[in-house]
Amino acid sequence: MASVVVVGLGLAVAGFAGRQVLRAAPHVAQKMSEVLKTMTSESGLLSSSKFHKGGFEPTMSKREATLILDVSNNAPKNKIKDAHKRIMLINHPDKGGSPYIAAKINEAKDLLDKK
C-alpha cells in the first residue's frame, strides 16, 4: 500500500515539474534567441575575430596581398620575405596545409615583390 502512495506522489511531482517546464519554455526560447542575436551581431562576441571575413578576390589586388601576408602597403622586401616565410612554415602543404592557400600566399609575395 505504501508503494502505491509513493508511486502516486512521484507521478504527481513529475507531472507538476513537466507542467512548469512547458510553461517556462517559450520564455526561455525567447531569451536564448536574444542572446544568440547579440552574440552574432557586429558588436557581439563572435565578430571580434581578427580574421578577415569573406573569400579571395578573383584577381589578387595589392590590398589583398598585404592582408594575406599581414604587412603594410609600403613594407620593404625583407619584411615581405620574412612574412612569407613565417606564413608558409605554418601553411605548407607538406605539413598538412592547403595547396590552395599556399598558392595564394606565394601569389601575394610575388605581387608585392614586383613593386
BAGUMAR-719819 format. One record per residue (C-alpha): residue number from 1; residue in one letter; x, y, z. Coordinates in nm, 2 decimals. Example, Ala and Ser with C-alpha at 12.3 -4.5 7.8 and 13.67 -1.06 7.14 Angstrom:
<pts>
num: 1, residuo: A, x: 1.23, y: -0.45, z: 0.78
num: 2, residuo: S, x: 1.37, y: -0.11, z: 0.71
</pts>
This chain:
<pts>
num: 1, residuo: M, x: 0.00, y: 0.00, z: 0.00
num: 2, residuo: A, x: 0.28, y: 0.24, z: 0.08
num: 3, residuo: S, x: 0.45, y: 0.18, z: -0.25
num: 4, residuo: V, x: 0.13, y: 0.28, z: -0.43
num: 5, residuo: V, x: 0.13, y: 0.61, z: -0.24
num: 6, residuo: V, x: 0.50, y: 0.67, z: -0.32
num: 7, residuo: V, x: 0.44, y: 0.60, z: -0.69
num: 8, residuo: G, x: 0.14, y: 0.83, z: -0.69
num: 9, residuo: L, x: 0.33, y: 1.11, z: -0.53
num: 10, residuo: G, x: 0.62, y: 1.06, z: -0.78
num: 11, residuo: L, x: 0.38, y: 1.08, z: -1.07
num: 12, residuo: A, x: 0.23, y: 1.40, z: -0.93
num: 13, residuo: V, x: 0.57, y: 1.56, z: -0.88
num: 14, residuo: A, x: 0.68, y: 1.46, z: -1.23
num: 15, residuo: G, x: 0.36, y: 1.60, z: -1.37
num: 16, residuo: F, x: 0.39, y: 1.93, z: -1.18
num: 17, residuo: A, x: 0.76, y: 1.97, z: -1.29
num: 18, residuo: G, x: 0.67, y: 1.89, z: -1.65
num: 19, residuo: R, x: 0.39, y: 2.15, z: -1.64
num: 20, residuo: Q, x: 0.63, y: 2.41, z: -1.51
num: 21, residuo: V, x: 0.89, y: 2.33, z: -1.77
num: 22, residuo: L, x: 0.63, y: 2.36, z: -2.05
num: 23, residuo: R, x: 0.51, y: 2.70, z: -1.91
num: 24, residuo: A, x: 0.87, y: 2.84, z: -1.90
num: 25, residuo: A, x: 0.98, y: 2.70, z: -2.24
num: 26, residuo: P, x: 0.85, y: 2.99, z: -2.46
num: 27, residuo: H, x: 1.02, y: 3.25, z: -2.23
num: 28, residuo: V, x: 1.35, y: 3.06, z: -2.22
num: 29, residuo: A, x: 1.34, y: 3.01, z: -2.60
num: 30, residuo: Q, x: 1.29, y: 3.39, z: -2.65
num: 31, residuo: K, x: 1.57, y: 3.47, z: -2.41
num: 32, residuo: M, x: 1.81, y: 3.23, z: -2.59
num: 33, residuo: S, x: 1.73, y: 3.38, z: -2.93
num: 34, residuo: E, x: 1.80, y: 3.72, z: -2.80
num: 35, residuo: V, x: 2.13, y: 3.61, z: -2.65
num: 36, residuo: L, x: 2.23, y: 3.44, z: -2.98
num: 37, residuo: K, x: 2.14, y: 3.76, z: -3.18
num: 38, residuo: T, x: 2.36, y: 3.97, z: -2.96
num: 39, residuo: M, x: 2.65, y: 3.72, z: -2.98
num: 40, residuo: T, x: 2.64, y: 3.71, z: -3.36
num: 41, residuo: S, x: 2.58, y: 4.08, z: -3.42
num: 42, residuo: E, x: 2.86, y: 4.32, z: -3.52
num: 43, residuo: S, x: 2.91, y: 4.43, z: -3.16
num: 44, residuo: G, x: 2.89, y: 4.07, z: -3.03
num: 45, residuo: L, x: 3.14, y: 3.82, z: -2.92
num: 46, residuo: L, x: 3.18, y: 3.63, z: -3.24
num: 47, residuo: S, x: 3.25, y: 3.93, z: -3.45
num: 48, residuo: S, x: 3.56, y: 4.03, z: -3.25
num: 49, residuo: S, x: 3.76, y: 3.78, z: -3.46
num: 50, residuo: K, x: 4.09, y: 3.90, z: -3.60
num: 51, residuo: F, x: 4.03, y: 3.71, z: -3.92
num: 52, residuo: H, x: 3.91, y: 3.86, z: -4.25
num: 53, residuo: K, x: 3.55, y: 3.77, z: -4.33
num: 54, residuo: G, x: 3.50, y: 3.66, z: -4.69
num: 55, residuo: G, x: 3.69, y: 3.48, z: -4.96
num: 56, residuo: F, x: 3.96, y: 3.57, z: -5.21
num: 57, residuo: E, x: 3.91, y: 3.81, z: -5.49
num: 58, residuo: P, x: 3.91, y: 3.68, z: -5.84
num: 59, residuo: T, x: 4.23, y: 3.86, z: -5.92
num: 60, residuo: M, x: 4.46, y: 3.94, z: -5.64
num: 61, residuo: S, x: 4.49, y: 4.31, z: -5.56
num: 62, residuo: K, x: 4.78, y: 4.48, z: -5.37
num: 63, residuo: R, x: 4.54, y: 4.53, z: -5.07
num: 64, residuo: E, x: 4.45, y: 4.16, z: -5.06
num: 65, residuo: A, x: 4.82, y: 4.06, z: -5.08
num: 66, residuo: T, x: 4.91, y: 4.29, z: -4.78
num: 67, residuo: L, x: 4.62, y: 4.13, z: -4.59
num: 68, residuo: I, x: 4.74, y: 3.78, z: -4.67
num: 69, residuo: L, x: 5.10, y: 3.85, z: -4.56
num: 70, residuo: D, x: 5.00, y: 4.08, z: -4.28
num: 71, residuo: V, x: 5.24, y: 4.36, z: -4.39
num: 72, residuo: S, x: 5.19, y: 4.73, z: -4.46
num: 73, residuo: N, x: 5.14, y: 4.87, z: -4.81
num: 74, residuo: N, x: 5.49, y: 5.01, z: -4.82
num: 75, residuo: A, x: 5.67, y: 4.72, z: -4.65
num: 76, residuo: P, x: 6.04, y: 4.67, z: -4.75
num: 77, residuo: K, x: 6.13, y: 4.35, z: -4.94
num: 78, residuo: N, x: 6.29, y: 4.19, z: -4.64
num: 79, residuo: K, x: 5.97, y: 4.23, z: -4.43
num: 80, residuo: I, x: 5.77, y: 4.07, z: -4.72
num: 81, residuo: K, x: 6.02, y: 3.78, z: -4.74
num: 82, residuo: D, x: 6.01, y: 3.73, z: -4.36
num: 83, residuo: A, x: 5.63, y: 3.74, z: -4.35
num: 84, residuo: H, x: 5.61, y: 3.49, z: -4.65
num: 85, residuo: K, x: 5.85, y: 3.25, z: -4.47
num: 86, residuo: R, x: 5.66, y: 3.27, z: -4.14
num: 87, residuo: I, x: 5.32, y: 3.21, z: -4.30
num: 88, residuo: M, x: 5.45, y: 2.93, z: -4.54
num: 89, residuo: L, x: 5.61, y: 2.75, z: -4.24
num: 90, residuo: I, x: 5.26, y: 2.73, z: -4.09
num: 91, residuo: N, x: 5.06, y: 2.66, z: -4.40
num: 92, residuo: H, x: 5.29, y: 2.45, z: -4.62
num: 93, residuo: P, x: 5.11, y: 2.16, z: -4.80
num: 94, residuo: D, x: 5.39, y: 1.91, z: -4.69
num: 95, residuo: K, x: 5.30, y: 1.99, z: -4.33
num: 96, residuo: G, x: 4.92, y: 1.95, z: -4.37
num: 97, residuo: G, x: 4.84, y: 2.29, z: -4.51
num: 98, residuo: S, x: 4.62, y: 2.36, z: -4.81
num: 99, residuo: P, x: 4.78, y: 2.38, z: -5.15
num: 100, residuo: Y, x: 4.53, y: 2.65, z: -5.25
num: 101, residuo: I, x: 4.62, y: 2.87, z: -4.95
num: 102, residuo: A, x: 4.99, y: 2.81, z: -5.02
num: 103, residuo: A, x: 4.94, y: 2.92, z: -5.38
num: 104, residuo: K, x: 4.76, y: 3.24, z: -5.26
num: 105, residuo: I, x: 5.04, y: 3.31, z: -5.02
num: 106, residuo: N, x: 5.30, y: 3.27, z: -5.30
num: 107, residuo: E, x: 5.09, y: 3.48, z: -5.53
num: 108, residuo: A, x: 5.07, y: 3.76, z: -5.27
num: 109, residuo: K, x: 5.45, y: 3.75, z: -5.22
num: 110, residuo: D, x: 5.51, y: 3.77, z: -5.60
num: 111, residuo: L, x: 5.27, y: 4.06, z: -5.64
num: 112, residuo: L, x: 5.43, y: 4.26, z: -5.36
num: 113, residuo: D, x: 5.78, y: 4.18, z: -5.48
num: 114, residuo: K, x: 5.71, y: 4.34, z: -5.82
num: 115, residuo: K, x: 5.68, y: 4.69, z: -5.68
</pts>
